[in-house]
């Protein structure tokens, strides 16, 4: 998995998907938690009680340090603390990494995007290129119970990228990215007028909708997709005002990381340590 594990057969069990179902008509501000570093991406684990990210750049042993900090209440960012719940060093690769998305076990495997290429790590540190546009990848998350990884890229313009796992392989983090189906869509026309920072969007409602953060006008823009998880065509649904005036999330243009899960939208601005939570109103 990561956030919503796909049930392959009746012998497997999984908690309900934390993704919201339905199209929101509004959003309320829950609050924020202060992360341990200025995060490049929000890395939630399956339980909803921890956020993961790198501690620092490559260590002298050539490893990647991944740290998890806890929330005392699942999907409640106001209970985020400095309590360390996971710390691990993975060997292999070079350069710093910018982002990761968690696999099912939360501590057994992850996808790491470093300074030159995305690498998929299994617990034994196997890796392979993911063809994601070098260091421009961001906002990478699993969707549809682990079937898809969807992210954004600024390599050659504003792109949305989707990796689709072969049936039954979603929880096998040794699967090489070149054995998956990878699709890129050009979504430059989605960029709001006057906005120069990269697009920030998150797919939700079982892939039927996505939210785009308009940093120029402080809006959450809701769209529908003609086909789930397919950015070939989209339709605008409504604007929702960002329900806070906190300048660490509204105001000056900057890349914003966002992910919709657990009935809320979690966002933070590149270079800031505050992680904000907006609860969807349906």
C-alpha positions, 0 to 999 in steps of 0.5 A: 500500500501506502495510504489505501491498500488494495485488497487482492483476495478475500484472505487479505484484510485492510482498513477502509480507504482513508481517501474521502468519497464524494465531492466537497462543497467547502472546507474548514480549517482544522489547524497546523502542526509543526514538522521537524524540517522544512519538508519537500513533500508530506509523507503520511503512513497508512495508519494516519498517525505518522509523517515520514521524511528525510532527516538530512542529506546523504550520510557518510555511509552513502545512505538515506536517513528516513525519520517518522514523527507521530500524531497522537490522533490519526489524521489530526495534524494538531496532534503532531509532535516531535516524538520519533516513531521510526528512524532508518538508514538505507544504503545505496544511491548518492545525492540527497533525496527530495521526497518519498511515498510510503509502501504498505508496511510504513517501515519496510519500503519506500519510493525515494526521489533523489537529486537526479532520479527517482529510485524505488527501494525495497527493504534490501535497497534495490532501486531502479529509475522511474522515468519521472523527469529528474529532480522536478518530481513532487507530490507523489502519492499512491491512490486507488488502494495502491494501484496507481502512483500519481505525481507532478513534474515540471520537466518539459512543462507542467505535467501529471504523471501516473504509474500503474502497477501490474495486477497483484504487485502493488505491495511488492516494492521490488517491482521495477518501475520499467515493468509498470505502465507510465503515462504523462499528461501535459496540464499547462492549461490548468495553471491559473492566470498569473501563477508562475509557481508549479501546480499543486494538486491532489486526486481524491474521490476514487480518482473522479476528482482533483483539487488544485491550489490556486496560490494567486487567488487563495482558492481550492479549485475542484475539478472532475475527471471524465475517466478516473485517474486520467488527466486527458480531460477535466471539468471545473466544478467549484472554487472553495476559499482557502480557510486561513490567512496564515502566511505560511500557506497563502500569499507569496507564490511558492510550491505547495505540497498537498495530499487529500486523505482521511477526509481532509486536505493536508498542505505545506509550503516549500521551505516551511515547517508548518503542515496545515489541515483543511477538513472537507465539507460534503 
